[in-house]
Amino acid sequence: MSKRTALLCSLLLACAGCDFITKAQGVMELAQEVGKHLEADLKAPLTDAKIDQVLKVTPELVEFTKTAKQKWTPDPQGQNVQDLAASLGALSEYLAFFKARDTRITEYYVDLIKVCDARWQIVYSEANAKAREQLEQRKRELEADATMPADAKETALKQVTIAIQQLEQAKLKKPEERPDQPKSGQNAAYKLSDEEIALVAARLGEITAAFKAAGYIKDKAGDEAEAPVETADPNSPGK
């Protein structure tokens, strides 16, 4: 058992709290599943079949949770598999739910995180490119403006140039240039490839609609995400 798996199992036991006796069965079942499958699920490549499974199971999970004794809503934007431990108590119902759908709770949760991560990278990159295009257009307009005072034009051009440079610094790096960690800096066991991101890009509208319906998208990232104009590196851990 790896250190990560051992830590997660410890958190699972801790989350049972004073209700440990009544929750122990579900917690131990999940601990066993985590120990057997979590690392393999993290390392398994994202495929169209896995995306199909996420999209199929997600609305069913939303409906199931409405009547389940224990309420659980995955937080794919949290990008932290340890959240699975912190948010669940008695898991027998959910373990049976996923088993009936030919998957596992760790497989679904990890694939959901990966799809959400890829979607975020796509939306962010598109927003960055759009902002860059707008700034380049503004720069051309300023350069062609013969009526603006020279000092004012120089100041405006300098500001636009700095903004363009900041956007360039904020661009996501190619997979081979990124750290081993995803943007959250939490699940170091996986790194999405261009091919995996392309699979999500091809189904972005379908995925966004499903995630919105499930309540997994908590901001405007699915509509018109804004790429931040700043020098902070979005590829670094913690972003």
Helices and strands as residue ranges (DSSP letters): H 3-16, G 17-19, H 20-43, H 48-67, G 76-78, H 83-87, H 92-99, H 105-144, H 150-170, G 175-177, H 194-202, H 204-214, H 221-224
